[in-house]
Structures are given as structure tokens and as C-alpha cells.
Amino acid sequence: MATLVLDHLELTYPDGTRAVKSVDLTVEEGEFWVFLGPSGCGKTSTLRMIAGLENPTSGEIRIDGRVVNKLYPGEREIAMVFQHYALYPNKTVRDHFEMPLKAAKVGKEERNRRIAETANLLHMTDLLSAKPRQLSGGQAQRTAIGRALIRQPKLFLLDEPLTSLDAKLRLETRTALKRLQEDLKITTVYVTHDQEEALSLADKIMVMHNGEIQQIATSHELYTNPVNLFVAGFIGTPPMNMAPADFVADGQDGSLSAETFDLHLTERATHAVRESGGDGRLVAGVRPEDLVLVQPRGDLSLGGVVTVTELQGDEWIVSVEIAPKTIWKVRTPRLGATPPRTGQQTGLRIRPGRLRLFDAASGTAIY
């Protein structure tokens, strides 16, 4: 196990593109971290610098307190798995597991012990004699993972390792990977653009955008308390519903005035908006599961017309047009509920305490 520290890490390419901008973080021993963000956000570039495949423009990479910036990848005591398995077609699973051990001049008895242990961990004991063409996609990826882990590295790096698998294999391999990491307690950094993978696997998630860290937090914290509009819109399927609104003060009270609705704010929300020091232009945000479909009434200020109803397993995802070109999604249980019809008017109620407010200019969360 190892501790990984990135200290003001930056990467600028020769054409002047700043791929990574002042990344600071500490991954503690045995933690599973995920670098999450859209394509081109800098997450893979950060991972490649940790691995020694890219040279930082500035900053330090420390593994167990040792600066490794100038070390070759093979000197960093790391193992890395890429998106593609890169297996040799003429070699068996056993051969792939054995290769890094032979390169490290590990004795035959110890090699056999480690191969048996790794195969057992990956549920591949019966596949040691199989060649890549005889393996499923998930088994092939597990072979690549085993080949990396059998070296017993201090740090385990994975760059979108499940992207090429179909949905079922992706879920199976993800479960196996999480169990393996928990059993071995290897410090792990995993790169993906798939938020479902990130939320299910990680102890901590670093969300990146345009080369910068947006937020570092647990899965629960990221989902419930995003620090800005980017994180709020990127995390969650369907994403958080949003609408521009203005803050209206009325003595000690406050409310939101939007294009088609007005909402009274709680005392805490009003206080937060006033303390923010902004100009009163806000973005209101609500998660789909924090909205409730209700009968339209004259005293309800929030509602609209149902445009689409989608069945998603044991729930409905209902699209409601609350204003021209503004669609809000509502997640509602399927059991015991009759989905509204397309074109039907519906009211919406926000669950208490679930409204989120962001400053429109900066995108920063206020409440």
C-alpha cells in the first residue's frame, strides 16, 4: 500500500494547451479514488503523469513521501491497466500472470503460489490454460487486471478499463474489481467518464473540468451537495433539474421569481442568499427524485405539461415542460402509481429541504 500526493501538478502541452491546472490531492493508503469528468477534462493526463508516461510541467508527485517525477514508470512500484486488454494471442492466462514475475526474477515456487492466489481472487482458476480467443471480454479484462496485480504494486492505476465491455460484463467486472480492491487494500486510482462506475466504486471522487478540480468528495456528498453548477449537472441520471430565477426580498422573507413559478424560500435559504453577497440572479436546482407529482391546483405555482413518460425498471421518469423549452424530470415509483398521460397538466411539489440554489454568475453553490 502507498500514499499518493499530487502537489500543484500542472501539464502544458507544446501547443500551449493547459491540460492539467494545479491539481492538489492526497490519496491515503488503501483508498479507492476515482478521477471523473467528461472527455478532455484532464483526468487521463493526470493519471499518465502519476504513471510516468507524461512529464509534469510543474509540481510534484510523491509516493510514500518519495518524489517520483524523474523516475521511469518501472521504478515507481506501480501497475497500470488500460482500456484495451493488450493480451498476447499465443499466451495462456497463466503465461500472462507469470510474465511480470519472471521479469522480476521471482523464484518458480513463489511464482506458482502467486499465480494460484491471483487466479483464485479473480475466479479464474479453471481458465489458467485458456488463451485470449477462448475468453469473454470480462475474463480478458480480468486477465489484464491479474497481470498487473500479481506484481503486488504499491499503487494500482486503471484508465477506463471497462469501457469496451457490454453492460452485463461491465457490471460483473466492476463488482469483481471492487471486491478485489477491498480484499487486497491496494491504493487505487481509477479514471472514468462513467458516473455510475464512479459513484459505485469510489471511496473518494475527484471531479475535473477543463483541467481543474471541481470537487473532491464521497459519492454521497457529491450527489447531495454539489459545489457548483457543473458538478450538479454532471452527477446524476437524469441530471439535476435547473431553472434561472431571481431572488426577491420581502422584509425578513425571501422568494424565488422564475419565468413560470414563484417559490417561497425557507429562512435558512433566504439567509444563505443574503450572505452570499451576489446580485440576486440565481439558478434553482432540484433532483428528479425530490419532485413529487401532484394534482394541479390554483394555489400551486410549480407545474406544467407532461411531454414524455419513460418506464425505468421499478420507476417512471416523467418529463414535465414547466416553461417553453424548459423540461424538468421527475423520478416516481412505478408500484401503486398510474403514470400521467402525455399532454396532461400536472402540479409539482419540492420535497422539504431539497431545493438547491446556485449563483448564476459564478455557478457556485449558495444553498
N, C-alpha and C positions, 0 to 999 in steps of 0.2 A: 504493500500500500504506500501511497505517497501523498504529499500535499503539493498542490499546484498553485502558483501565484503568478498572475499577469499584472505587471506594474507599468502603467501608462504605455501600453503596447500600441504601436502605430504601424501601418503599412501603406506606403505610397508607391504606386507603380511608375515606371519610367515616363509614361504619358501624362503624369500629373494627377491621375485618379487616386483619391484617398480612399482606399478600400476599407481600412480599419482606423478608427479615430479614438485614441486614448482609452483603451479598454483596461479597466482595473477590476480584478476579482480574485477571490481565494476559494479554491476547491479543497475542502478538508479530506483527510484520509477516509477512504471507503465510501465517499459520497458519489451519487449518480447525478451528474449535471447534464442538462440539455441546452444546446445553443439553438434557438428557434428564431425563424424570421423568413421573409419572402426571398426569392431568388435575387442574388446580387446585394444582399444586406451586409455581407462581410463575415458571416458565421463560418463558412468553409475556409476562408482566408485566415481567420483566427486559428482554426484547428490546424491548418497546414503550417503555421508558424510554430505552434506547440510541437508538432511532429518533426520540425526541422526541414520541411520541404519548401518553405519560404523564409527569407531573411527579413526580420523586422527592420523598418526604417529607424525606429527608436523604441525605447522601453526595454523591459527585462522580462524574461521567462525564467521562473525558478521552480525547480522540482526538488522537494525536500530541502529547501534553502540554498540549493546549488544553482548558480546562473548557468543556463544551458544554451544561451544564444549562439555560441561559437561551436557547439558540439554537433557532429554528424548525427543523423537520425539513429543509427545503430548504437551510438554511445549514450543515448538518453534513457535507456531502460524502459522503452515504451513499446506498445504493439498497436497496430492500426488495421482496421477493416474498412474497405472501400465499398462503394455502391455495387460494383461488379465483383464477382467472386474471385476471378483470376486463378482458376484451378487448372492444373496440368491435366490434359485429357488422358494421358497414358499412365497416370499415377493413381493409386488407390487412396481411400480416405486415410488409411494407416500411413501411407507414404507421405501424405501432406502433413499429418501431425508430426511425423518423425523428422522432417526436413530441418526445421529450426533447431531441434535438439542435436542433430548431427553437426550442424554448423557451429553450435556452441560447444562441441566435443563432449557431450554428455554421455556417460557410460551406457552400455547396452541394457543392463539391468534397470537402471534409473529411467531410461527411455521407455522400456516396456511398462514400467509402473505408471509413468505419467500418461502414456497413451491410453492405458486401460482406465485410468481415473478420469481423463478428459472425455473419453467416449461414453463412460457411464453418466457423467454430468450432462452430456448433450443428448442422451438416449440414442447413441449411435453404435453401441457395441456390436450389433448384428450387421452393421454396414461397413465395418473396417476394411473389408475386402472389395467393396464396391468402387467402381470408377465413376467420374463425374456424369457420364451419359446415363448411368443407372440411377442417378439421384434426382429427387424432386428439387424444385427451386429452393424450398425451405431447408432441405437436407444439405444442398450445396452451400447455402449461406452459413449453416451451422458448421460445416467443414471449415470454411474460411475463418469463422469465429474461433473454432477449436485450434486451428493452426496458429492463431495469434495468441490465444490464452495459454497454450501449453508452455510457452516460454516463461510463464509466471512474471509478467512485466509489473513494474511499479504503477504504470499509467496505461489505461486502455482507451483508445480513441476510435470512434466509429463515425464514418462520414456517409450519412443517408444509406445505411446498409440494407434497408427493407424496401426501398423504392421500386425495385424491379420485380417484387413478388406480388401475386394476386392477393385479394383481400383476405381470404381464409388463411393462406400461408403467412401473410404479414402478421396476422393476429397470433397464430401459433408460435412463430419465431420470436415475436415481441415478448410473449409470455415466458418462453424459454430463456430469453436473454435477461429479463428482469429477475427470474428465479436464480439464474447463474450468477448474476452480479451480487445478489443478496447472499448467496451461499459463500462466494469467494471473497466478498468485501473488497474488490479491486476498485480503486479510484477510477471513475469512468467519465469521459466527456463524449457526448453523442450529439451529432449535428443532424437536424431535420427541418423541413418546412412544414411538416405534418403536425398540426397542433394536437391531434388525438394521441399520437405517439408521445409527444412531449408531456402532455398532462397525465398520461397513464404511467410513464416510466420514471419521471424525474423526482429527485429529492429537491433540486433547485432548477429553475429555468432562467436563462438569460435571453430576453427578447431583444433582437437587434433590428435596426432600420437605418439605412444609409450609412452603414459603418459605425454607428453609435449604439451604445447600450441604452435601451428604453426603460427596462425594468428588470430587476433580479428578485425573484420571489418563489415561493412554493406554488404548486398548481392551484391550490385553493385561493391563495392571496391574489394571484394574477387574475383569476376569474372574477372574484368578488370585488376587488379593489384595484382596478387598473389605474395607473398613474397618469395616463394621458389618452387622448382620442385614438392614437394609433394602436395602442395595446387593447383598448376597449373594442375596437373594430376588428382586430386581427384574431383575438382569442374568443372562441365560442362559435358553435354551429347550430342554428343560424347565429350570425353576429349580433351584437347589441343593437337594439333599435335606437335611432338618434333623430333629433329634430332641433333646428335652431330656435331659440326663444330669448326673450328679453326679461330681465328682472324688473319687477315693478314694486316699489316700496310704498307701503301704506301705514304710516306711523311705525309701530313696532312689528307689524306683519309684513310679509312679502309674498309675491306670487310670480308665476311664470306666464308670460303672454306670448303665445306662438300663433302661427298662421290660422290654425283652426281649433285651438283649445287654450283654455286658461286653467292653471292649476295653482291651488293654494299651497304654499310651502310650509313645512314644519318650522318651529322655532330654531331648531338646530341648523336646518338647511339655510334659513334666512340669515342666521348669524355667520355661517360659513361664507356665503356670498358677499356679505358686507365686509368680512375680514379679508377677503381675497384682494380687495383694492382694485378690482377690474372696472371696466366701463359698463358692466351690466349686460353685455352681449354674451349669451351662454349657449351651450349645446346640452339639451336634456337627453339622457340615455337610460334605457330600461332593457334588461334581459328578457327574451321571449317567454321564459317560464315565470317571470314576475308580473306578467299581464294576465288578467282574468277576463274572459268574455262574459258580458252581462247584457241584460235586456236594455235596448236603447230607451232612455227617458229624457225628458226635457231638462232635468237638473244635472245631467251628465255632460261635461264639456269635452270628454275624450271619447272618440269613436269614429266609425267610418263604414265603408262598404267592403264586404268580403270579396276578394278577387280570385283567390285560389285556396283550395283545401287539399293538403297532402297527407297521406297516411304514412307514418314512420313507425312501424312496429306497433308498440302499445300506446302511441300518442298521435295526435293530429298536429300538423304545423299549418296554422291558418294565417293567410296573408290578408291584411286589412289596409285599405287605402285611406289613411287619415287626412290626407290633403293631396291635391293634384301632384302626381309623380313622387309622393312620399308613402312608401309601403312599410308597415310595421308587421313583424312576425309574432305570432302568439303560439306558444307551446302548451297544449292542453291534453289531459289524459283521454285515451280512447274509451276505456271501460266506463259504462254508465253515462256516456255523453253522446249526444247527437250532433254531428258536425254541422255548422251553419252552411247554408247554401250560397253558391256564388251569386253575387248581386244583392245579398241580404244585408240590411243595416244591422250593425251591432255596436253596443257600447263597450268600452274598455275601462277596467279599473286596475290601478297600480297597487301591488301589494305594499303594505305599510313599510316604510324604511328602505324600499328598493330603488327609488329614483336616484340616479347619478347625475351630477352637474359638472360641466367642464367649461373652462374659459374659452370663448370662441376664437380669440386672437392667438393665444399660446397653445391651446389644446390641453393645458394642464388640468388635472382633476381638482375640483373645488370641494365636492361633497359626494 
